[in-house]
Amino acid sequence: MIQDAPNLLFMTGYQNASWTLGADVSVRLFIRLLRLMERKRARAMVPRTSAPMQEHPMMDLTSTYFVTAGRVFPRGGTGEWSPKTNYFADMAGAKWGSIADLHFL
């Protein structure tokens, strides 16, 4: 999700594996969040960082089109804001990771 943008998911894949694996991880987590919203009768999720952090590109690719587009793409950070790097670890986090710190509207 994108910081301060309610209910918006920006889906990315992996730069070193099948793009669909990354999309699968993203959708799995998003569905979990939507179900939690439904249980809480929330209308919106608004992700926000709890502290300033260093930003990182979502992908470390050097193709001209990607470098140019990277100026407008969302950026990653650290922790739960970090780009996906390992399908198995990312999927485990999407399925069973903590979402207790979320705030709903």
C-alpha positions in Angstrom: 0.0 0.0 0.0 1.1 3.6 -0.4 1.6 5.8 2.6 -1.3 8.3 3.3 -3.4 7.0 0.3 -6.5 5.2 1.6 -7.3 1.8 0.2 -4.7 2.0 -2.6 -2.5 -1.0 -3.4 0.5 -0.7 -5.7 1.3 -4.2 -6.8 4.9 -5.2 -7.6 6.6 -8.4 -8.5 10.2 -9.6 -8.1 13.0 -8.3 -10.1 14.8 -11.7 -9.9 11.9 -14.1 -10.2 8.5 -14.4 -11.7 6.5 -11.2 -11.5 3.3 -13.2 -10.7 4.9 -14.6 -7.5 5.2 -11.0 -6.2 1.7 -10.2 -7.2 0.5 -13.4 -5.4 2.2 -12.2 -2.2 0.7 -8.7 -2.5 -2.9 -10.0 -3.2 -2.7 -12.5 -0.3 -1.9 -9.7 2.2 -4.4 -7.3 0.7 -7.2 -9.9 1.0 -6.2 -10.4 4.6 -6.5 -6.6 5.2 -9.8 -6.4 3.4 -11.2 -9.2 5.6 -10.0 -7.5 8.7 -11.6 -4.2 7.5 -14.9 -6.1 7.0 -14.7 -7.6 10.6 -14.0 -4.1 12.0 -16.6 -2.5 9.8 -14.0 -0.1 8.6 -14.3 1.9 5.4 -10.7 2.8 4.8 -7.1 1.7 5.6 -4.5 4.5 5.5 -0.9 3.2 5.9 1.5 5.5 7.7 5.0 5.2 8.9 5.6 5.5 12.6 9.0 7.2 12.1 11.1 8.7 9.3 13.1 6.2 7.3 15.5 6.1 4.4 13.8 5.5 1.1 14.9 2.8 -1.4 13.8 2.1 -5.0 11.3 -0.7 -5.3 13.5 -2.4 -7.9 17.3 -2.1 -8.5 17.1 -2.3 -12.3 19.2 -0.1 -14.6 17.1 -0.2 -17.9 16.6 3.3 -19.2 12.8 3.0 -19.1 12.9 1.7 -15.5 15.3 4.5 -14.3 13.1 7.1 -16.0 9.8 5.6 -14.6 11.5 5.2 -11.2 11.2 8.9 -10.6 7.4 8.6 -10.4 7.1 5.1 -8.9 6.4 4.7 -5.2 9.5 4.0 -3.2 10.2 1.4 -0.5 11.7 1.7 2.9 12.6 -0.6 5.7 10.7 -3.2 7.8 7.2 -3.6 6.5 7.9 -0.9 3.9 10.8 -2.8 2.3 10.5 -4.2 -1.2 9.9 -7.9 -1.6 13.1 -10.0 -1.9 12.3 -13.6 -1.0 9.1 -15.3 -2.1 8.9 -17.8 0.8 9.6 -15.3 3.6 7.3 -12.7 1.9 4.5 -15.2 1.6 4.8 -16.3 5.2 4.6 -12.7 6.3 1.6 -12.1 4.0 -0.2 -15.1 5.4 0.8 -15.0 9.1 2.6 -11.7 9.8 1.3 -9.3 12.3 -1.2 -6.7 11.2 -2.1 -5.7 14.8 -0.6 -2.3 14.5 -3.0 -1.2 11.7 -5.3 1.8 12.2 -8.7 1.9 10.4 -11.1 4.6 9.7 
